[in-house]
Amino acid sequence: TSAIALALLFIPLFLVVVGFHEMGHAVAGIWVKFDFRMYVIGPLMWEKEEAGWTFKWNRNVNTAGGMVICIPVGGDDLRRRFSVYAAGGPVASLFLATTGFISFRLLSGLFPSGSTTAQILLYSILLMSLLSAVIFLATAIPVHAGGFYSDGARILRLQRGGDTARFDTLMLKIIASSTAGTRPAELAYEELTEALELARKLNAPFEVYLHSYFHQAAFDRGDIEMAENHLQDYVRGAESIPQGIRSVVWLDAAFFYAFARKDVHLANSYWNQFKQSAIIPKAQILATEAALAWLKKENKIAGDKTQSAIRELPGMMDKGLSLALKSKLLRLNERWMNE
């Protein structure tokens, strides 16, 4: 009976352990003045929107293990602050593993040995402790796989200094600046260029994300040729992006070819590769649908989608990209009105 009960409790206990680990990241992020925006545990997701925190069902299996998004605010002392943020998860897991094991030992002598209920409770605590210890080791040991770095690897990269730490710090500054509301065209071009040079020197997988920033910067400036060059670099590197967020590449490409190039064949080709995900902003999806509808002369749909996209803009985490997208949506709306 106890074994069956523990088997049934395994997944709920695992989600509790993962949730505790992710909450450790969230608490550390808040402590170092990051903006806590999303909390995911298995099928459960809470997202911070304009009106406050909203619960949603997480249907993306790639993030079902658990995830927290905390956005760096400001560019001061980012290396130390992000190290603290990365350490928050493993520290929380170690704390839960330790307190769980101590609780198991202390309670073992207090419950009657023949009680099935007591056995289930005690071994649930022990199982939770063991799972938490496994997650601590898995995240604290420096590992790089599938485009992701473990928490320990991130901390090590930042603390060892040199080109690696400089590259990671530049990436954090770029993300923080864009998230805080700097339009893509106004991002520090020198920092973007330096980050790209370091990425190539270090053979860093994060180079692909820089092409996204360069693409958006050129697109925002109206330099369509340059925007397309960087977009194609972005597309060519898509395989190095974790599958859970790879769809944003196809979305960016579909919007660009529908809005800027007015190429319905290419736009549809990229759109057909796109798969919706809860972590991709609704505004970008609606904007792409609007651009495609306008291209196909579906004026009523184009107008409705454009207005819906504008209403969703405040929910975007990247405020700089939101400003650039708003300008394009207003132009799209003018086209629709003129039609």
C-alpha positions as CSV (number, residue, x, y, z in Angstrom):
1,T,0.0,0.0,0.0
2,S,2.8,2.4,0.9
3,A,4.7,1.6,-2.3
4,I,1.6,2.2,-4.4
5,A,0.9,5.5,-2.6
6,L,4.5,6.7,-3.2
7,A,4.3,5.8,-6.8
8,L,1.1,7.9,-7.2
9,L,2.7,10.7,-5.2
10,F,6.0,10.7,-7.3
11,I,4.9,13.3,-9.9
12,P,3.2,15.7,-7.4
13,L,6.3,15.5,-5.2
14,F,8.6,16.1,-8.2
15,L,6.6,19.2,-9.1
16,V,6.8,20.5,-5.6
17,V,10.6,20.0,-5.7
18,V,10.9,21.7,-9.1
19,G,8.7,24.5,-7.9
20,F,10.8,25.0,-4.9
21,H,14.0,25.2,-7.0
22,E,12.4,27.7,-9.4
23,M,11.1,29.8,-6.5
24,G,14.7,30.0,-5.3
25,H,15.6,31.6,-8.6
26,A,12.6,34.0,-8.3
27,V,13.4,35.0,-4.7
28,A,17.1,35.6,-5.6
29,G,16.0,37.6,-8.7
30,I,13.7,39.8,-6.7
31,W,16.5,40.3,-4.2
32,V,18.9,41.6,-6.8
33,K,16.2,43.9,-8.3
34,F,15.3,41.8,-11.4
35,D,11.8,41.9,-12.7
36,F,10.1,38.6,-11.9
37,R,7.8,37.9,-14.9
38,M,6.9,34.2,-15.2
39,Y,6.7,31.1,-13.1
40,V,6.2,27.7,-14.6
41,I,5.8,24.3,-12.8
42,G,4.7,21.4,-15.1
43,P,1.3,22.3,-16.6
44,L,0.9,25.3,-14.3
45,M,2.0,28.8,-15.3
46,W,1.7,32.2,-13.8
47,E,2.6,35.3,-15.9
48,K,2.9,38.9,-14.9
49,E,0.9,41.0,-17.2
50,E,-0.1,44.7,-17.3
51,A,-3.1,44.0,-15.0
52,G,-1.1,41.8,-12.6
53,W,-0.4,38.1,-12.2
54,T,-2.4,35.8,-14.4
55,F,-2.7,32.0,-14.2
56,K,-2.6,30.0,-17.5
57,W,-2.2,26.4,-18.5
58,N,1.3,25.6,-19.8
59,R,0.9,23.6,-23.0
60,N,4.6,23.7,-24.0
61,V,6.2,20.4,-23.1
62,N,9.6,21.9,-23.5
63,T,9.1,24.1,-20.5
64,A,7.0,21.6,-18.5
65,G,9.9,20.8,-16.2
66,G,9.8,24.2,-14.7
67,M,11.0,27.7,-15.5
68,V,11.3,31.2,-14.1
69,I,11.8,34.3,-16.1
70,C,13.4,37.3,-14.3
71,I,14.5,40.2,-16.4
72,P,17.6,42.2,-15.5
73,V,16.7,45.8,-14.6
74,G,19.5,48.3,-15.1
75,G,23.0,47.6,-16.2
76,D,24.8,48.0,-12.8
77,D,26.9,45.1,-11.4
78,L,25.2,42.6,-13.7
79,R,27.9,39.9,-13.3
80,R,27.3,39.7,-9.5
81,R,23.6,40.1,-9.7
82,F,23.1,37.4,-12.3
83,S,25.4,35.0,-10.4
84,V,23.2,35.5,-7.3
85,Y,20.1,34.8,-9.4
86,A,21.6,31.7,-10.9
87,A,22.6,30.4,-7.5
88,G,19.1,30.9,-6.1
89,G,17.7,27.6,-7.5
90,P,20.5,25.2,-6.4
91,V,20.6,26.9,-2.9
92,A,16.9,26.4,-2.6
93,S,17.2,22.7,-3.7
94,L,20.0,22.1,-1.2
95,F,18.0,23.7,1.6
96,L,14.9,21.5,0.8
97,A,17.0,18.3,0.5
98,T,18.7,19.0,3.9
99,T,15.6,20.1,5.8
100,G,13.7,17.2,4.3
101,F,16.2,14.6,5.4
102,I,16.5,16.1,8.9
103,S,12.7,16.1,9.2
104,F,12.6,12.4,8.1
105,R,15.1,11.5,10.7
106,L,13.4,13.5,13.5
107,L,9.9,12.2,12.7
108,S,10.9,8.6,12.3
109,G,11.1,8.1,16.0
110,L,7.8,9.9,16.7
111,F,5.4,7.9,14.5
112,P,4.2,4.3,15.3
113,S,6.2,1.9,13.2
114,G,3.2,-0.1,12.0
115,S,1.2,2.8,10.7
116,T,0.7,2.8,6.9
117,T,-0.2,6.5,7.0
118,A,3.0,7.3,8.9
119,Q,5.1,5.3,6.5
120,I,3.6,7.1,3.5
121,L,4.2,10.5,5.1
122,L,7.8,9.7,6.2
123,Y,8.8,8.2,2.9
124,S,7.2,11.0,1.0
125,I,9.4,13.4,2.9
126,L,12.4,11.2,2.2
127,L,11.6,11.0,-1.5
128,M,11.2,14.7,-1.7
129,S,14.6,15.2,0.0
130,L,16.2,12.7,-2.5
131,L,14.7,14.3,-5.5
132,S,15.7,17.8,-4.3
133,A,19.3,16.5,-3.8
134,V,19.3,15.1,-7.4
135,I,18.1,18.5,-8.8
136,F,20.7,20.3,-6.7
137,L,23.5,18.2,-8.2
138,A,22.1,18.4,-11.7
139,T,21.9,22.2,-11.7
140,A,25.0,23.0,-9.5
141,I,27.4,20.9,-11.5
142,P,28.7,23.0,-14.5
143,V,27.1,21.5,-17.6
144,H,26.4,22.8,-21.1
145,A,24.0,20.8,-23.3
146,G,21.4,21.6,-26.0
147,G,22.0,25.3,-26.0
148,F,21.5,25.6,-22.3
149,Y,23.9,26.1,-19.4
150,S,23.3,24.7,-16.0
151,D,23.1,27.2,-13.1
152,G,26.6,26.1,-12.0
153,A,28.0,26.6,-15.5
154,R,26.5,30.1,-15.7
155,I,28.0,31.1,-12.4
156,L,31.4,29.7,-13.3
157,R,31.4,31.5,-16.7
158,L,30.6,34.8,-15.0
159,Q,33.1,34.5,-12.2
160,R,36.1,33.3,-14.2
161,G,36.4,36.7,-15.9
162,G,38.0,37.3,-19.3
163,D,36.2,37.1,-22.6
164,T,33.6,34.7,-21.5
165,A,32.4,36.8,-18.6
166,R,32.6,39.9,-20.8
167,F,30.4,38.2,-23.4
168,D,27.8,37.1,-20.9
169,T,27.7,40.5,-19.3
170,L,27.2,42.2,-22.6
171,M,24.4,39.9,-23.4
172,L,22.8,40.7,-20.1
173,K,23.2,44.4,-20.7
174,I,21.6,44.2,-24.2
175,I,18.7,42.2,-22.8
176,A,18.2,44.6,-19.8
177,S,18.4,47.6,-22.1
178,S,15.8,46.3,-24.6
179,T,13.5,45.0,-21.8
180,A,13.6,48.4,-20.1
181,G,12.3,50.1,-23.2
182,T,15.2,50.9,-25.5
183,R,14.1,50.5,-29.1
184,P,16.1,48.1,-31.2
185,A,17.4,51.0,-33.4
186,E,18.7,52.7,-30.3
187,L,20.6,49.8,-28.7
188,A,24.3,50.4,-28.3
189,Y,25.7,49.3,-31.6
190,E,29.2,49.1,-30.3
191,E,28.1,46.7,-27.6
192,L,26.2,44.6,-30.1
193,T,29.3,44.5,-32.4
194,E,31.7,43.6,-29.5
195,A,29.3,40.8,-28.4
196,L,29.2,39.4,-31.9
197,E,33.0,39.4,-32.2
198,L,33.3,37.7,-28.8
199,A,30.7,35.2,-29.7
200,R,32.6,34.2,-32.9
201,K,35.9,34.1,-31.0
202,L,34.4,31.9,-28.2
203,N,32.3,29.9,-30.7
204,A,29.4,30.7,-28.4
205,P,26.0,29.2,-29.3
206,F,24.4,32.5,-28.2
207,E,25.7,34.1,-31.3
208,V,22.4,33.3,-33.0
209,Y,20.5,35.5,-30.6
210,L,22.7,38.5,-31.5
211,H,21.6,38.2,-35.2
212,S,18.0,38.6,-33.9
213,Y,19.0,41.8,-32.2
214,F,20.9,43.1,-35.3
215,H,17.9,42.1,-37.4
216,Q,15.4,44.0,-35.3
217,A,17.7,47.0,-35.0
218,A,18.1,47.3,-38.8
219,F,14.4,46.6,-39.3
220,D,13.5,49.4,-36.9
221,R,15.9,51.8,-38.7
222,G,14.2,50.9,-42.0
223,D,17.4,49.3,-43.4
224,I,15.6,46.4,-45.0
225,E,18.6,44.9,-46.8
226,M,20.6,44.7,-43.6
227,A,17.6,43.4,-41.7
228,E,17.2,40.6,-44.2
229,N,20.9,39.6,-44.1
230,H,20.8,39.3,-40.3
231,L,17.5,37.5,-40.4
232,Q,18.9,34.9,-42.7
233,D,21.9,34.4,-40.3
234,Y,19.3,34.0,-37.6
235,V,17.4,31.4,-39.6
236,R,20.6,29.5,-40.5
237,G,21.4,29.3,-36.8
238,A,17.9,28.2,-35.7
239,E,18.9,24.6,-35.1
240,S,21.1,25.8,-32.2
241,I,18.1,27.3,-30.5
242,P,16.3,25.1,-28.0
243,Q,13.2,23.7,-29.6
244,G,10.9,25.3,-27.0
245,I,11.7,28.8,-28.2
246,R,12.8,28.1,-31.8
247,S,9.4,29.0,-33.2
248,V,10.1,32.7,-32.6
249,V,12.6,32.5,-35.4
250,W,9.9,31.4,-37.9
251,L,7.5,34.1,-36.5
252,D,10.1,36.9,-37.0
253,A,10.8,35.7,-40.5
254,A,7.1,35.3,-41.4
255,F,6.4,38.9,-40.2
256,F,9.4,40.4,-42.0
257,Y,8.6,38.8,-45.4
258,A,4.9,39.7,-45.1
259,F,5.4,43.2,-43.8
260,A,8.6,44.4,-45.4
261,R,9.1,42.2,-48.5
262,K,5.4,41.5,-49.2
263,D,6.5,38.0,-50.3
264,V,3.4,35.8,-49.6
265,H,5.2,32.6,-50.6
266,L,8.2,33.1,-48.2
267,A,6.0,34.5,-45.4
268,N,3.6,31.5,-45.6
269,S,6.6,29.1,-45.7
270,Y,7.9,30.4,-42.4
271,W,4.5,30.8,-40.9
272,N,3.7,27.2,-41.5
273,Q,6.8,26.2,-39.5
274,F,5.7,28.3,-36.5
275,K,4.1,26.6,-33.5
276,Q,2.3,28.6,-30.9
277,S,3.8,28.7,-27.4
278,A,2.7,30.4,-24.2
279,I,6.1,32.1,-23.9
280,I,5.8,33.9,-27.3
281,P,3.9,37.2,-26.9
282,K,0.4,37.3,-28.4
283,A,1.1,40.7,-29.9
284,Q,3.8,39.3,-32.2
285,I,1.6,36.4,-33.3
286,L,-1.4,38.7,-34.0
287,A,0.9,41.2,-35.8
288,T,2.1,38.4,-38.1
289,E,-1.4,37.2,-38.8
290,A,-2.4,40.8,-39.6
291,A,0.5,41.3,-42.0
292,L,-0.3,38.0,-43.8
293,A,-4.0,38.9,-44.0
294,W,-3.2,42.3,-45.4
295,L,-0.9,40.7,-48.0
296,K,-3.8,38.4,-49.0
297,K,-6.2,41.3,-49.3
298,E,-8.3,40.0,-46.4
299,N,-8.8,43.6,-45.2
300,K,-11.4,42.9,-42.5
301,I,-9.3,40.2,-40.8
302,A,-6.2,42.4,-41.2
303,G,-7.8,45.3,-39.4
304,D,-9.2,43.2,-36.6
305,K,-5.9,41.4,-36.1
306,T,-4.0,44.7,-36.1
307,Q,-6.2,46.2,-33.4
308,S,-5.9,43.1,-31.3
309,A,-2.1,43.1,-31.6
310,I,-2.0,46.8,-30.5
311,R,-4.1,45.9,-27.5
312,E,-1.7,43.1,-26.6
313,L,1.5,45.2,-26.8
314,P,1.5,46.2,-23.1
315,G,1.8,42.5,-22.2
316,M,5.2,42.1,-24.0
317,M,8.1,41.6,-21.7
318,D,10.5,43.3,-24.2
319,K,9.4,46.9,-24.0
320,G,11.9,48.1,-26.6
321,L,10.7,45.5,-29.2
322,S,7.1,46.5,-28.2
323,L,7.8,50.1,-29.2
324,A,9.2,49.0,-32.6
325,L,6.3,46.7,-33.3
326,K,3.8,49.4,-32.4
327,S,5.3,51.6,-35.1
328,K,4.9,48.9,-37.7
329,L,1.3,48.1,-36.5
330,L,0.3,51.7,-36.9
331,R,1.7,51.7,-40.4
332,L,-0.2,48.5,-41.1
333,N,-3.3,50.1,-39.7
334,E,-2.8,53.1,-42.1
335,R,-2.5,50.7,-45.0
336,W,-5.7,49.0,-44.0
337,M,-7.6,52.3,-43.6
338,N,-6.4,53.5,-47.0
339,E,-7.6,50.3,-48.6
